[in-house]
Amino acid sequence: MRIHRLEVEGFGPFRDRQSVDFDAFAEEGIFLISGRTGAGKSSILDAVCFALYGNVPRYEEGDKRLRSDHSEPGDPTQVVLEFSTGDRRWRIERSPEFDRLKRRGGGTTIQAPEARMFEWVDGSWRGRAARPRDVGVLLDEILGLNQQQFLQVILLAQNRFARFLLAKNDERQTLLRTLFGTRRFEEYERAFEQRRKDAGEAMALQNQALLSDLEQAEALLDETPLPGAGEGEPANLDLAVRLGHVQQGALRARHIVETATAEEATATAAHAAAEKRSAELLAQAEKQQRRDRSRAALQALEARAGAIRGDRAEFADAQRAEALRPAIDGARKALVALTAATAREASAREAWLAAGEEDAGPTELDALVSTLTREVGEWSAALPAERGIPGAEADVARFEAALALLDARLAEADASRLGLPARIAALDDALADATRAGAGAEDAADRVRELEGRRGAAAEAATLLKAAWVAERAAMDAGSAFRAASAALDELRERRLAGYAGELAEALVAGESCAVCGSLEHPSPAPRGGDPVTPEAIAEAEAAKGAALAADVAATRHLRAAEQATADAAARAGGQSADELDGLLADARGAASAASEAATRAEALRADREALVAEAATLQELRESVAAERSITLAQLAAARGSLEHARRTVEAARGDFAGVGERIRATERRIGLAAELADVLRATARLADAATAAADDLEERLAETGFDDLASATAALREPAVRTALDARIREFDAQLAAEKATLMPLELEMLPEHLIDTEEAATALAVAEALWRSAVTARAQAEQRADVLADAAARAEFAYDAIAALAAEVAVIERLAHTVSGRAPNTRRMKLETFVLAAELEEIVAAANVRLGEMSGERYSLQHSDALAARGAASGLGLEVLDRYTGRPRPAQSLSGGETFLASLALALGLAEVVTGRAGGITLDTLFIDEGFGALDAETLDIAMRTLDELRQGGRTVGVISHVEAMKEQLPAQLLVEVTPEGWSAVRQATLAATY
């Protein structure tokens, strides 16, 4: 991964947009990010991390102050990062959550976090993701590093550098777990533990099942003792003995079943013989009863034979007469219809003649109906005109009244318009005067506001001047304190160097080689000074110098801010005093008041003029509207008068001698109805007379065919359908009963059964005794078989469970030992969990990679080594780190290293960790590397060694960025990224290389 360009705006200390071109440092390979303390050097790395992961290493907890405090509510906050992986180049644009101005109305609202990602394709940026979540997913695919891994292999951030070296076992495990993703081994531990518990529970369930089966069988043996069962207490015996006891009981129970089965077979045969004898006697007794019942029924049927013969004759006559029923009904109906038609004919002729008409036949009446119907149709067309005459007369009167009203409204509108032009002209003159007087109101108000602001600035400048004097004195005191602390530190370092020989001499041992020259003899060791300087004293002096430097920087910054604020206030006051500005302000306020009053008066006049103009326009529109309405009403009146005249002529023609058209039509329709009715009745009477004659002739012929003497005898023989059905049913039922009884009685008579009743009581008693014996035998056999089955099943299950427990016990022992070992419990003597074991292997590889550089940087004095020694008080172990000191040949804790030594060891370990993590992440190439840590803790020689190590990192085209304010590094690294604080308080970035200065 190579980082090419970074742009920040409104982020951290950077208010204005700043750009960093990392490709400009590619030729040098290593560059310095420098600037005064607090200028924002680390914020450069914060921006890189924020662009990639939406978070920064310094704000993992608490308030995430990402937006610049110098930004105004309307200013943007954005970080843009361009980087490449392989042959693909990417661009990320990300903004944090912050308060922005509302687009509508006042106040602010929360701007949600935003993120977009682009890829450089064919000479342009093409969008690939447009939401923070989508950008995160895409980055995870591209980088293969999470934020923790990125901060350990690419961006070695402040306050994280030595964390891995000095961490405790648990803390180191947490970090390594994040970097190498070994949480799955913790899942393996839980899985083994769960398997151990499950195996134990299975073992307990097997034991419980065996005990349950034994107890069930033993309870059955106790409740129903079997013949031959021994005495004793099975519950107190060994499981194997109890199992044998149950198996013996099961064998005895099976023998009892065989005996009960033989007894059941004997009882079954006896019961079958008794049942057969009883059934035979019952069958004979039942046949005797059926024979006697059939004899009695046959006698009763023979007694009804005479009545049935009469029913047969009545049914035969009714069937012959039923064939004449249609002809009889037809002749009767034809006669009734003819009588009714004759009466209607007489009534219709009487009504026609009473109306003054002459008697006529159907043909003449049909012709008259046709003529009158045609005339009624012609007169009906005049009915709507007759009904509409009153409405037409009302319309004419309404339009005449509306026309008179419109003429009056026109006259009124013309009168109201007189005099408006003169009033508008007078208002125009007054408005022009007021407008000229109030034209300067806004300028006068602006002048007042300007003078008020300058008056406030003049008062503020006087106050700030006093604060600047106090800040200047404080800055002088802080500078003196810093120079004194620097001199004290230099003096201690010189004394420390002068006493090194004495310290080395004190460590010499007779017979052992000198660490400096290697000699085994020490003839004249240098004495140690009387007032030696300890490393603790040097550290205290360095801390005092650092505190003095911070105080000096803060005081200087405060002085510059106070001076700048004073100058700004004086400039805003325009160089004038408060008294001078008070006089100018009074004059300006008077002029502004007069102009404001004139402007107010002009607004009132303007409103009056607009009202008059609007009134004149309204009156003109009213007159035009009334005139248009009058023209329409005049046309409507002429049309209404024409329609009324046409309707009157149409009605006069259709009315004739009648009072109205409707009355004439109703009289004619009555004549049409009488004529049509008489014609229809005449034709119907003739048709029904013919039908009555034909029906009478047909009835005479049918009477002769059926054998009846006359119509009266045939009518007397007729029966209703229900009567005929009842007769037929009685006859059929009698015949069927007679045949059935004869068929039943004949075979019974042929069997020659005795006349006296057969006795069945003795056979029934013998059957009951045999059945009781048989049921008792069946119950005994079933109970014995059930008991034997239960005992056999319990014995089989107990035997199976007993055999399975032995095999399961061996498996449980193996699983339990494996689970305890994986979880770091006994027999694991190291108390090292499986995950810790895997991480220990990774740690050994990290230590091996780190020692390559640590040996070079420490002159082969120090090397790191992994320790899996047991931790105190039973704590987890396996991830310990120790420092092997070649001078003593003994390992010691990393916390015992000095500040510079800790830096070198942390740097070596961080670089080794970066190499291993990079390999685990799929062989990611690290073309860009940042280091943000205290090089100021190194002496000149150690700093030179560290610089050589960093110089090696740029091999292969890698670019290394280092954050430091150490002067020696500024001299050794000409390629620099300078972070400077502007006079306004925010920071700006400036790049400097050998080739050019940007």
ZIKAUR-V809521 format. One record per residue. RES is the residue in one letter. PSI is psi in radians with two decimals (* if undefined). Layout:
RES_PSI, RES_PSI
//
This chain:
M_2.27, R_2.29, I_2.22, H_-0.77, R_2.55, L_2.34, E_2.31, V_2.53, E_2.23, G_0.53, F_2.19, G_-2.25, P_-0.02, F_1.90, R_-0.94, D_2.83, R_2.24, Q_2.49, S_2.41, V_2.11, D_1.69, F_-0.41, D_-0.41, A_-0.36, F_0.03, A_-0.64, E_-0.76, E_-0.67, G_-0.42, I_2.39, F_2.82, L_2.30, I_1.88, S_2.93, G_2.90, R_2.77, T_2.27, G_-0.01, A_-0.50, G_0.48, K_-0.84, S_-0.39, S_-0.42, I_-0.81, L_-0.59, D_-0.73, A_-0.70, V_-0.83, C_-0.69, F_-0.73, A_-0.68, L_-0.67, Y_-0.01, G_0.29, N_2.87, V_2.59, P_-0.44, R_-0.25, Y_0.81, E_-0.49, E_2.73, G_-2.83, D_2.19, K_1.54, R_1.34, L_-0.64, R_2.48, S_2.35, D_-0.26, H_-0.19, S_2.46, E_2.83, P_-0.52, G_-0.06, D_2.59, P_2.83, T_2.09, Q_2.55, V_2.28, V_2.24, L_2.30, E_2.29, F_2.92, S_2.58, T_2.07, G_-2.23, D_0.31, R_2.36, R_2.44, W_2.75, R_2.25, I_2.35, E_2.09, R_2.46, S_2.44, P_3.11, E_2.31, F_2.91, D_2.21, R_2.88, L_2.49, K_2.50, R_-0.41, R_2.34, G_-3.00, G_3.09, G_-3.04, T_2.87, T_2.87, I_2.18, Q_2.09, A_2.68, P_2.53, E_2.63, A_2.39, R_2.63, M_2.39, F_2.74, E_2.44, W_1.91, V_2.17, D_0.77, G_0.20, S_2.79, W_2.26, R_2.31, G_2.41, R_-0.45, A_2.52, A_0.14, R_2.62, P_-0.72, R_-0.78, D_-0.66, V_-0.74, G_-0.74, V_-0.76, L_-0.73, L_-0.65, D_-0.64, E_-0.64, I_-0.85, L_-0.74, G_0.19, L_2.34, N_-3.14, Q_-0.71, Q_-0.75, Q_-0.70, F_-0.70, L_-0.19, Q_-0.34, V_-0.36, I_-0.83, L_1.64, L_1.59, A_2.80, Q_2.58, N_0.06, R_-0.18, F_-0.91, A_0.07, R_-0.75, F_-0.65, L_-0.74, L_0.06, A_2.71, K_3.01, N_-0.82, D_-0.73, E_-0.72, R_-0.64, Q_-0.72, T_-0.78, L_-0.81, L_-0.62, R_-0.73, T_-0.73, L_-0.70, F_-0.01, G_0.84, T_0.26, R_-0.37, R_-0.50, F_-0.53, E_-0.62, E_-0.65, Y_-0.73, E_-0.80, R_-0.64, A_-0.75, F_-0.71, E_-0.73, Q_-0.65, R_-0.65, R_-0.80, K_-0.73, D_-0.71, A_-0.75, G_-0.75, E_-0.68, A_-0.71, M_-0.79, A_-0.68, L_-0.67, Q_-0.79, N_-0.77, Q_-0.66, A_-0.74, L_-0.82, L_-0.70, S_-0.77, D_-0.75, L_-0.76, E_-0.65, Q_-0.81, A_-0.76, E_-0.65, A_-0.69, L_-0.68, L_-0.67, D_-0.66, E_-0.66, T_1.45, P_2.40, L_2.61, P_2.28, G_-0.04, A_2.43, G_2.90, E_2.84, G_3.10, E_1.60, P_-0.53, A_-0.42, N_0.02, L_2.98, D_2.70, L_-0.69, A_-0.74, V_-0.73, R_-0.66, L_-0.74, G_-0.68, H_-0.75, V_-0.71, Q_-0.71, Q_-0.73, G_-0.65, A_-0.68, L_-0.75, R_-0.69, A_-0.63, R_-0.60, H_-0.72, I_-0.65, V_-0.71, E_-0.73, T_-0.79, A_-0.52, T_-0.72, A_-0.74, E_-0.64, E_-0.69, A_-0.74, T_-0.80, A_-0.60, T_-0.73, A_-0.77, A_-0.70, H_-0.65, A_-0.70, A_-0.78, A_-0.67, E_-0.64, K_-0.77, R_-0.77, S_-0.66, A_-0.68, E_-0.83, L_-0.71, L_-0.66, A_-0.75, Q_-0.72, A_-0.66, E_-0.62, K_-0.66, Q_-0.76, Q_-0.72, R_-0.61, R_-0.79, D_-0.70, R_-0.65, S_-0.68, R_-0.78, A_-0.71, A_-0.66, L_-0.65, Q_-0.72, A_-0.64, L_-0.69, E_-0.51, A_-0.44, R_0.08, A_-0.68, G_-0.79, A_-0.61, I_-0.56, R_-0.70, G_-0.69, D_-0.65, R_-0.74, A_-0.76, E_-0.70, F_-0.62, A_-0.79, D_-0.71, A_-0.62, Q_-0.71, R_-0.74, A_-0.51, E_-0.47, A_-0.41, L_-0.13, R_-0.76, P_-0.72, A_-0.72, I_-0.85, D_-0.65, G_-0.76, A_-0.69, R_-0.77, K_-0.65, A_-0.68, L_-0.73, V_-0.73, A_-0.68, L_-0.73, T_-0.75, A_-0.68, A_-0.67, T_-0.70, A_-0.70, R_-0.64, E_-0.78, A_-0.71, S_-0.74, A_-0.69, R_-0.66, E_-0.72, A_-0.64, W_-0.79, L_-0.61, A_-0.42, A_0.09, G_0.25, E_2.80, E_2.62, D_2.44, A_2.84, G_3.11, P_-0.67, T_-0.84, E_-0.66, L_-0.66, D_-0.69, A_-0.73, L_-0.72, V_-0.71, S_-0.74, T_-0.82, L_-0.61, T_-0.65, R_-0.70, E_-0.69, V_-0.67, G_-0.66, E_-0.70, W_-0.51, S_-0.43, A_-0.37, A_-0.12, L_-0.83, P_-0.66, A_-0.67, E_-0.74, R_-0.45, G_-0.09, I_-0.79, P_-0.71, G_-0.70, A_-0.70, E_-0.67, A_-0.66, D_-0.75, V_-0.76, A_-0.66, R_-0.75, F_-0.62, E_-0.71, A_-0.70, A_-0.66, L_-0.69, A_-0.69, L_-0.72, L_-0.64, D_-0.66, A_-0.68, R_-0.63, L_-0.74, A_-0.68, E_-0.73, A_-0.69, D_-0.63, A_-0.65, S_-0.47, R_-0.31, L_2.34, G_-0.25, L_-0.71, P_-0.69, A_-0.71, R_-0.66, I_-0.70, A_-0.69, A_-0.69, L_-0.59, D_-0.72, D_-0.80, A_-0.64, L_-0.65, A_-0.71, D_-0.79, A_-0.61, T_-0.74, R_-0.67, A_-0.56, G_0.16, A_-0.53, G_0.30, A_-0.76, E_-0.74, D_-0.68, A_-0.69, A_-0.72, D_-0.68, R_-0.70, V_-0.80, R_-0.68, E_-0.81, L_-0.62, E_-0.72, G_-0.74, R_-0.64, R_-0.73, G_-0.69, A_-0.66, A_-0.73, A_-0.69, E_-0.66, A_-0.68, A_-0.70, T_-0.78, L_-0.49, L_-0.69, K_-0.72, A_-0.59, A_-0.64, W_-0.74, V_-0.75, A_-0.63, E_-0.74, R_-0.70, A_-0.63, A_-0.67, M_-0.76, D_-0.75, A_-0.66, G_-0.72, S_-0.73, A_-0.69, F_-0.74, R_-0.67, A_-0.74, A_-0.65, S_-0.76, A_-0.71, A_-0.71, L_-0.75, D_-0.74, E_-0.72, L_-0.70, R_-0.71, E_-0.75, R_-0.63, R_-0.80, L_-0.70, A_-0.47, G_0.05, Y_-0.69, A_-0.74, G_-0.70, E_-0.75, L_-0.67, A_-0.67, E_-0.46, A_-0.10, L_2.48, V_2.36, A_2.28, G_-0.14, E_2.63, S_2.64, C_2.43, A_-0.33, V_-0.97, C_-0.27, G_0.02, S_2.59, L_-0.16, E_2.51, H_1.36, P_-0.70, S_1.36, P_2.52, A_2.45, P_2.70, R_2.50, G_2.85, G_-0.43, D_1.27, P_2.68, V_2.12, T_2.75, P_-0.54, E_-0.67, A_-0.72, I_-0.77, A_-0.71, E_-0.72, A_-0.71, E_-0.72, A_-0.69, A_-0.71, K_-0.73, G_-0.74, A_-0.71, A_-0.68, L_-0.77, A_-0.72, A_-0.70, D_-0.78, V_-0.75, A_-0.74, A_-0.75, T_-0.76, R_-0.71, H_-0.71, L_-0.81, R_-0.69, A_-0.71, A_-0.77, E_-0.74, Q_-0.71, A_-0.71, T_-0.78, A_-0.72, D_-0.75, A_-0.73, A_-0.69, A_-0.71, R_-0.49, A_-0.15, G_0.32, G_0.18, Q_2.74, S_2.97, A_-0.65, D_-0.77, E_-0.71, L_-0.48, D_-0.74, G_-0.81, L_-0.64, L_-0.65, A_-0.81, D_-0.75, A_-0.67, R_-0.67, G_-0.81, A_-0.68, A_-0.67, S_-0.80, A_-0.76, A_-0.63, S_-0.70, E_-0.74, A_-0.69, A_-0.66, T_-0.74, R_-0.68, A_-0.68, E_-0.71, A_-0.76, L_-0.68, R_-0.68, A_-0.69, D_-0.76, R_-0.75, E_-0.59, A_-0.74, L_-0.74, V_-0.71, A_-0.66, E_-0.75, A_-0.73, A_-0.67, T_-0.75, L_-0.68, Q_-0.76, E_-0.62, L_-0.78, R_-0.76, E_-0.65, S_-0.75, V_-0.69, A_-0.73, A_-0.70, E_-0.60, R_-0.72, S_-0.73, I_-0.77, T_-0.66, L_-0.75, A_-0.69, Q_-0.63, L_-0.73, A_-0.73, A_-0.69, A_-0.70, R_-0.71, G_-0.73, S_-0.67, L_-0.72, E_-0.71, H_-0.70, A_-0.70, R_-0.72, R_-0.72, T_-0.73, V_-0.70, E_-0.68, A_-0.66, A_-0.28, R_-0.61, G_-2.33, D_-0.04, F_2.84, A_-0.48, G_2.89, V_-0.74, G_-0.69, E_-0.70, R_-0.73, I_-0.73, R_-0.69, A_-0.72, T_-0.66, E_-0.52, R_-0.72, R_-0.74, I_-0.72, G_-0.76, L_-0.72, A_-0.76, A_-0.69, E_-0.75, L_-0.70, A_-0.75, D_-0.69, V_-0.70, L_-0.77, R_-0.68, A_-0.68, T_-0.72, A_-0.71, R_-0.69, L_-0.54, A_-0.73, D_-0.73, A_-0.65, A_-0.66, T_-0.75, A_-0.67, A_-0.68, A_-0.71, D_-0.71, D_-0.67, L_-0.70, E_-0.73, E_-0.73, R_-0.60, L_-0.72, A_-0.65, E_-0.62, T_-0.16, G_0.04, F_2.53, D_-0.71, D_3.14, L_-0.53, A_-0.77, S_-0.63, A_-0.70, T_-0.62, A_-0.53, A_-0.26, L_2.43, R_2.62, E_2.72, P_-0.68, A_-0.65, V_-0.75, R_-0.69, T_-0.73, A_-0.74, L_-0.81, D_-0.68, A_-0.74, R_-0.71, I_-0.84, R_-0.72, E_-0.74, F_-0.81, D_-0.73, A_-0.73, Q_-0.71, L_-0.76, A_-0.67, A_-0.76, E_-0.70, K_-0.71, A_-0.57, T_-0.72, L_-0.58, M_-0.93, P_-0.55, L_-0.68, E_-0.58, L_-0.42, E_-0.21, M_0.85, L_2.59, P_2.69, E_-0.52, H_2.66, L_2.48, I_2.43, D_2.20, T_0.04, E_-0.76, E_-0.74, A_-0.64, A_-0.68, T_-0.77, A_-0.65, L_-0.70, A_-0.72, V_-0.78, A_-0.68, E_-0.67, A_-0.74, L_-0.72, W_-0.75, R_-0.69, S_-0.73, A_-0.70, V_-0.78, T_-0.74, A_-0.76, R_-0.73, A_-0.74, Q_-0.74, A_-0.71, E_-0.70, Q_-0.78, R_-0.72, A_-0.71, D_-0.77, V_-0.78, L_-0.73, A_-0.74, D_-0.78, A_-0.70, A_-0.71, A_-0.78, R_-0.70, A_-0.70, E_-0.72, F_-0.77, A_-0.65, Y_-0.71, D_-0.65, A_-0.51, I_-0.68, A_-0.82, A_-0.69, L_-0.61, A_-0.69, A_-0.73, E_-0.70, V_-0.70, A_-0.71, V_-0.80, I_-0.72, E_-0.73, R_-0.74, L_-0.74, A_-0.75, H_-0.70, T_-0.82, V_-0.58, S_0.03, G_0.36, R_2.95, A_2.37, P_0.30, N_1.76, T_-0.36, R_-0.11, R_0.67, M_2.08, K_2.90, L_-0.79, E_-0.72, T_-0.65, F_-0.77, V_-0.77, L_-0.55, A_-0.67, A_-0.73, E_-0.72, L_-0.68, E_-0.68, E_-0.68, I_-0.77, V_-0.71, A_-0.73, A_-0.63, A_-0.62, N_-0.42, V_-0.74, R_-0.60, L_-0.65, G_-0.73, E_-0.75, M_-0.46, S_0.24, G_0.63, E_0.26, R_-0.76, Y_2.57, S_2.63, L_2.59, Q_2.49, H_2.42, S_2.26, D_0.46, A_2.66, L_2.35, A_2.77, A_2.65, R_0.64, G_0.20, A_2.81, A_2.57, S_3.13, G_-0.24, L_0.61, G_2.68, L_2.32, E_2.79, V_2.13, L_2.07, D_2.01, R_-0.42, Y_-0.62, T_-0.33, G_0.19, R_2.53, P_2.67, R_2.83, P_2.63, A_-0.45, Q_-0.26, S_-0.11, L_2.64, S_3.08, G_-0.82, G_-0.71, E_-0.70, T_-0.70, F_-0.82, L_-0.79, A_-0.70, S_-0.70, L_-0.81, A_-0.77, L_-0.68, A_-0.73, L_-0.69, G_-0.74, L_-0.69, A_-0.74, E_-0.79, V_-0.81, V_-0.68, T_-0.77, G_-0.69, R_-0.46, A_0.27, G_0.42, G_0.70, I_2.33, T_2.35, L_1.56, D_-0.23, T_2.35, L_2.37, F_2.44, I_2.13, D_1.57, E_2.97, G_1.51, F_-0.24, G_-0.24, A_-0.04, L_2.52, D_3.07, A_-0.78, E_-0.79, T_-0.64, L_-0.66, D_-0.71, I_-0.78, A_-0.66, M_-0.66, R_-0.67, T_-0.78, L_-0.61, D_-0.59, E_-0.47, L_-0.42, R_-0.05, Q_2.56, G_0.30, G_0.22, R_2.52, T_2.21, V_2.20, G_2.27, V_2.31, I_2.15, S_2.71, H_0.33, V_2.26, E_-0.66, A_-0.62, M_-0.58, K_-0.63, E_-0.60, Q_-0.38, L_1.63, P_-0.49, A_1.99, Q_2.61, L_1.88, L_2.23, V_2.02, E_2.60, V_2.18, T_2.83, P_-0.45, E_-0.19, G_-0.37, W_2.99, S_2.72, A_2.72, V_2.41, R_2.27, Q_2.47, A_2.23, T_3.09, L_-0.55, A_-0.70, A_2.94, T_2.25, Y_*
//
